[in-house]
């Protein structure tokens, strides 16, 4: 049967993650998000490896998430009967559990590899399962099969009808694994399933309720939590590497790291949705990265434990997703100096304070705010790269200047909140100087629009954030002119926006989800609610069958493009939905004339 990536599901236990399509798990990094993947079939269906569980005969498949969790229920229907499975990653383990109840025989086929398909394992059949050993280390995978089965072809089992489970555990050292003397300590799959259900119910129980777009709102919140590394609070941009933005064009990157920008967006979405504890943990992780004696965030991205990520390199032995090469691990953007990050963080911290009233957290980390304002105060007049991480020359980019303004403006507000009146006045003055320069140099006199960078004559979609951060009102004449140009010049055939026309790597081909959530929020603030809802509807149309969003939507096929699922796409959707359903809080009396 032909399957689409729109049917792909995401599993996570906030330590690592897996992707599954049509009963086949073809992505599973171990022991954590940014580790080697033991099943890399999504990058090479021959060399990459997979973990398949399917009926032995033709079937139809219906897959659904269990409530708002990241547990998937698969219902296979064949002519002779049905097979149901619950697939999930148990809490606290680098493991996959698949609990089954079957009326028919089915096939379990497991083909792991090590080092992204470079090393094939040795396979050993043991009582109740299989062991896959890395011949170059002590690590491996153990598979426990509960039920009646017969091993065929080394790593394939035919399982008889009945109830049972397949439990797969990765061990850095097999001497402490599932079949070792320590094996009794590992979770029982049935108990683990109930505990995992309860975990997800608990995580989302305090979220602000919404009536419209409920399914996609809660799915997005679950994804944000699922992309957060529980041991540290670091929020990764996406769980995958090298899923192409444009098939066959080389825009293939590794996103399994914590971008300050993306994590700040996620923190803000969590604060807005009432999940304040999760937001605070993300902020605490980011604070732990701050250098108080230099640029506050020395790098735009970090590993999930706060250390430098691996250097970018290619894996030439893998053919790539849809044949898209190169396959990359690591990310060279680590070497960039991005000037937006400080403003992104400060805005997220201010959002947390606004929703929580937690002045003690702000006071406790006042040193970090002072460090950021000190850096921004002496660096804001410098050129920079944009938030799009263009690997090209620097400019005086408007969005970067905006985030400098945000850093000083929000810091001044927080200073006033905790009684630091002198610092509030000082930082407000610097924010005023930044704004004055932006209004003098960031507007094209010819076109009467805000521009991508000083002295330019073009727009990019990051200009949509000008009213979202309160730099100008949404009905500001220059902004409305800018919005009109963005709507005309960056619109795709799908009705959604591109982030820009062209960059260092060539033309942009597909709509970028995040900026369309910004567009919806702008429409909401203009009182153009039908337009705001229409954008959300189009985004949802471009999500997978299970409500998951990639970085881009292919404007022809509606397939997800880029790494998947994408943190800031889901964070943006949460914010857009919350603003739309709470549209009555905006003063739109002036803006109504612009509809």
N, C-alpha and C positions, 0 to 999 in steps of 0.2 A: 504494500500500500504506500502511496505517496503522502508524506507528512510535511508540514510547514513549520518553520521556526516560530510561527505565531502560536504553536501549541506547546512550546518549550516551557518548562517550569523551573523554578528556583527553590532550592532547599538550603537552609542554613541553621546553624546552632550558635551563631555569633562567635565561633572559633574558626570554622572553615565553612565551605559551601559546596554545593553540587548543582549541576544542571542536568535535567532529564528531559528526554523527548521520546515519546512512543514507547515507554517502558525501558528505555536505554539511558543509563547514566553515563555521560560522555565527558564530564568535567568534574574533578574532585582533587583539589590541592591538599596536600598533607605535609606537616600536621596543622598548618594554618593557612589563611587566605592567600598569602604571598609565597607559599612554598611551591615546590614542584607538584605538578598534577599527575596523579597516578592513573587517571583516566583522561586522556587528552584527545579523544575521538572527535571533538568539535573542531580541532585544528588539523587532524589527519585521520580519516576514517579507516585507514589501513594500519598505520604504525602507532596511532595514538592510544588505543585501548579503550575498553568500555566495560560496563556491568549491566547485562541485559537480563530481563525477566519477562518472558512472554509465553502465551499458549503455544503448543506445538502445531496447531492448525490455524487456519485463517480466522480472523476475529475483527470485531469492532471495539473501539476503546473510547471510554468517557473518563476524563481526568478532572478532578475538582479538588481545590484546597479544602481542608477541614476547617470550617468556619473562617476566622480571620488569621489562622496560623500559617506556618510554612511547612505543614504536613500535607502530603498529597495522597489522595485516594484514587487508585486506578481500578476501573471496572472493565475487564475484558469479557466480551461476550462472543463465544464461538458456537458453532452449530450443536456441539455436544454438551454445552454447559457454560458456566461462568467461572472466572477467576477474579478475586478481589485482593488488592494489596494496599497496605498503608506504608508509604515510603517516607522516611524522615532521617534527620541527623540528630542523634541523641545529645542531650545537653552534657557538656563537659568532656566529650570524647571526639577524637578524629575517627569517626565511624559512620557507617550507613546501616540502617535497619530496615528490613522489608518484611512485614508481617503479612502472611497470606492465608486465604480461605478459598479453596478451589474444589470445583466439581470435576475438573478435567486435569490430565497431565500437563505439565508446563516445563519449559526449558530455562535453566539458569546458566548463562554463559558469561564467564568472568575472564577478562584479558587485561590485567594491569601491566603497566610498564613503569620504569623508573627514569628519572631525569628527562621527562617530556619525550618518552619514546626512544631514547638513546640506549637504554639497558633493558633487556628482556629478563624476566625473573626465572629462577628455578621453581618448579612446581612439585609439591609433595602432597600426596593423599594421606590423610590421617583419619582416625575414627571421628565421625561426625563432621568432616569438612576437608578443607584444603589450606595449605600454607604456600604463599608466594614469597620467595626470598630474593633480596637484592644480592647478587653474587659479589658485589664490591663493598658491602657493609653489613651491619647486623640488622638493618631495618627490614620490614616486610609487612605483608597483609595476611591476616588469618580470616577465614570464612567458616563460620559455624552454620550448618544446615540442620535445622530441627524439622524432622519429617522423614518419610521414606523416599529414598532417591538412589540413583545409579550414576556413577561418574562415567562419562564417555569423552573421548578426545582430550585428555589431560585436565582441562579446566571447564568442561561443560557437564552439567548434571541434568538428568531428566527426573523431575520430582513428581511423585504420585499424588492423586487427589487427597485432600484432607486439609488440616489446619497446621500451621507451623510458622517458621520464620527463617530468614537468611540474615545473619548478623556478620557484618564485615568490620574489622578493626585494624587500623594502621598502628604499628608500633615502631618507634625509633630503634628499639632493641627487642628482638623477639624473645629474649630470655624472660621478659616481663609481659608477654602477650597473652592472648586469649586462651591458648592451649598450654600455658605454663602453670607452674604451681600457684601463681597469683591469679589465675583466670577466674576464680570464684568471685573476685571483687567487682567484676564488670557487670554492667546493668543487664537485668532481665528485659528483653524487648517489650513484653506486654506492660510491665510496670513503667518502662521508659516512655512508651507511647502515652500513657495517661499523664505522666509527669510533664511531658513536652506539651501536651494539650493545655494543661493547667498553666504552664509557663507563659504561653502565648495569650491566654485569657487574662492573666495578671498584667502582662506588659501593656495591653491595650485598654484595660478597664477604665483608666482615668482620662482617656482622651475626650476632648470636647466632642459632643455629639453633633452630627450633621444629618439632615434629612435627604438632601439631594446628593447624588454622586457618592452615596455611602460606601458601596463596594470598593470603588477605586480609591477613596480616601483611606479606608482601613488597610487595603492592600498596600498602598504607598507607605503608610506608617510601619507596617510589618517589614517591608523591604528596607526601610531606613534602619530599623533595629537589627535586621538580619545582616546588614552590611557594617555593623559596628562590632569591633573586636572586644569582647567582654572583658578580657583581662586588663586592658588598658583604657578603654573608652575611645580608641581611635576609630574614626569612621572612614572606610575606604570609598574610593570613587565608584568602583564597580568590582565584581568578583572575578573578572576574566581578563585575558590578554589577547590582543591581536584579532578580535572580531572586527572586520573592516568597516570603516565609515562609508567607503565606496568600494564595491566589490572589484578586486583586481587592480586597485590604484595605489596601494602602498601606504594608505593612512591606517596603519595597524599599530596600536600602542598598548602598553601594559598599564592598566588602571588600578592595580591591586594595592594601592598606596593611599595614604592620608594626605590629600590636598587640603591646605588650610582653607582655601576658598570653599571647596565642596563641603567640608566638614562644618564650616560656619553656616552655610545654607541649610544643612541638615539640622544643626542645633536650633536655628531660628524657626524652622518648621515645627520642630518638637515643642519649642516654647509656645508657639502660636496655637498648637493643638492641645496644650495642657500637660504634655508629658515632660514635666520640668526636671525630674530626676535624671532622665536620659540626656536632656539638653545640658544639664550641669556637668555630667560626666564627660561629655564631648568637650565642653569648654575647659574643664580641668586638664584634660589631655593636651589641648592646644596650649594652655598656659605653661605646661611643663616643658614646652619646646622653646619658649621665649628667651632670647639672649638679651639681657638688660644693658649690655655694654656695646652693642653693635646694631645691625639691622635686626629688628625684633624677631622676625621669622627669617632666618638665614637662607632658607630654601622654600620653594613653593610646595614641596611634598616630602613626606617622611614615611618610613616603614611603620607598621602598625604598633611597634614597640617604641617608636620615637627615634630610632637609629637611622642612618642613611640607608636608602634602598640599594639593591645591587645595581651595578653599572649596566647601562643598556647594551644588550647584545642580541644577535639574531640566532635562530635555531634553523639552519638551512636544511636539515633532514626532514622537517615537517612541511607538507605541501600547503598548509594554511586553510583557513575557513573559506569555502567556496573557491579554493585555489588562490587565495589572496596572500601573496608574499610581500615582504618578509614577515615571519613570525618573530616577535620580539618579546624579551623578558627584561625587566628593568626599564627605567625611563630617563632619557637624557634631559628632560625638563628639570630634573633635579639641579642641573648646573645653571639654570636661569636665575636671574634676579627679578622677581616679580614684585611690583610695588603696590599691588592691590590688596595683598593679603592682610595687612594690618587693619585696614578699614573694614574688610569682611569680618574679621574676628571681633573688632570693637562693636560693630553693629549687632552681631549675634549676642554678645555679652549684654549690651544695652537692652535688647529684646528680652533676654532672660530676666533682667532686673525689672523691666516694665511689667512682666507677667507674674513674677514671683514676689516682688518686693524684698528680695533677699539682699539687703544692703550689707549684711555681714560678709557674704561671699565677695562682694565688690571691695569692701575694706580690706579683707584678707589678701586680696590680690591687687591691691592698689599699686604696688611696685610694678606690676606688669603694665598697667594703664599708663603710668608715668614713663616707663621705658618706651612704649609705643609712641606716645605724644612727643617725647624727646626726639625719636628717630624721624617721625613724620615732619616735625617742625624744621628739621635741617635738611630734609631730602625732597620735599614736595616740589621744589623748583627744577628737579632733574627730569630728563626724558626717561622713558621706560618701554618695556614690551607690554602688550595688551593682555587682558585676561584670557585671550584665546591662545596664548603661548606660541605666538608666531616666532619661528626661528629665523628672524630677519633683523633689519635695523630698528633702532629705538626711535620713538617719537614722543611728543608731549600728548599722550593719549587722554582723551576726555574722561573715559571711564576711570582711569587711574587717578586723575585729578579729583574726580568725584569721590573716590574712596578715600583719598587724602582728606577731603572736606568732611566726609562721614566720620573718619577717625577722630578729627578734632572736635567736630560738632557734638558727637555722642559722648565723647570723653568730657566735654564741658558740661553736658547735661548730667552725667553721672556725678561729676564733682559737685555740682549744685545740690544734687540729691543727698549727698552725704555730708554737706556743710563745708566743702572746700571752695569757698567763694572766690578767693584769689586765683586759684588755678582755673576755675570756671571762666573768669573774665579773661585771663591770659589765653586760654585755648579757644574761646569764642572769637577773640580778636584774630587769631591765626586762621580760623575757619573763615572768617569774613574776608581776609586777604586772598585766600584760595578762591573763594567764590567770585570775588571781584575780577581776578585774573581770568577765570574761566568764562565769565560773561563778556570780557573784553576780547579774548583771543580764541575762544572756542565756538564762535558763531561766524558763519559765512555771510558777509555783507551782501554778496551777490544773490545767494539763494534764500537768505533769511532763515537759516536752519542751524541747529547745533551740528558740529562735524565730528567725525571719528577722532581726529587729532588736530591740534592747532595748525592753522594755515592750510588745512585740507579743504576739500570741497565735496567729500563723500560721507555717507552715513554707514554705521553698522548698528546691529540690533542692541548692543549694550547701552545705547542712548535711551532705550525704553526705561531704564532704571532711574533716570533723572527725577521724575515725579515720585517714583516708588520710595526713594530715600528722602523725599521732601525738599530736594534742592530747588525745584520750581513746582508750582501748582500744575495739576494735570491739564488745566485749560489755559496754560501760558501760551501766548500766541506763537512764539518761536518754537516751543515744543510741539504744538499742534501742526505747524508746518513740517517739522522733523518727522512726526508720526506719519503724515501724509506721504512723505518721500519714502519712508521705510515700508509703508503698506504697498506702495507702487513698485519700488525697485527691488525689494527683497522677497516678494511673495513668490511662492512656488505654484505649480499647477494644482497642488492639493488644497490650496487656500491657506496653508501654513507658511511661516516665514523661514528663510535662510538666515544664518547669523551674519553673513557678509557675502559679497559676490565672489571674491578671490583672495587667496592668501599665498604664503610662500610655497605651498605644495600644490597649488592649482585652484581650479574653480570649486566652489561649494556645490554639492549636487542635491542634498536632501535637507528637509526641514530639521531644525535643531530644537528639541523639545523644550529645553529650559526657557529659551527666549520667547516661546509661544505662551508659556505660563505668565511671563512678564506682560505680554501683550494683553492677555485676558485681564490681568489685574489693572492695567491702564484703562481698558474699556470699562471695567467696573467703576473705577474712580471718576470716569467721565459720565457715568450714569447710562452708558450704552450696554445695558445688561443682556440684550439679545446677542450682541456681538461677543460679549464676554462668555456667555454660555456656549455660543457656537464654537469658539476656540477650544473650550474644554471638551466639547463633544468631539471635535476633530482629533484632539489628542487621544481621547479614549478610543476612537475608531482605529487609531494607529497603535494601540497597545495590543499585547498578545491576548489570546483567548482567556488567559488567567489574570489579566489586568497589569501585566508587567511592561515597563517602558525601557527601551534602549536609549542611546544618546540621540539617535536620529530615527526618522521614519522614512523608508523608501517611498518616494512620492508616486511611484508607479505601482509597485506590488504591495505596498503597505507593510512589508516585512520589517522587522527591527534591524537597524544598522548601527554598528559600533558596539562597544562593550556593553554587557547586558547582565542584569538590570542595572540601570544608571542611577546613582544616588541623587544627583542634583535634579534629574528629571522628575523623580518622585517627590523630592522636597518641594520643587516648584509647583507641582500639581497640588500638593497639600495646601500651600499658601494661596494658590489661585481659587481652589474650592472654598476655603475659609473666607476669603474676601468676597467671593460671589454670594455665598449664603448669608453674609453679614453686610450686604451692600448698603443697608439703610444707615450705617454709621458714617457714610461719606456725604459731604455737602456737595450735591451735584446741581444746585440751582443755576449756577453760571454755565455749567458744562452742557446742560440740556439743549442749548441753542446750537451746539456743534454736532448733534446727532444727524 
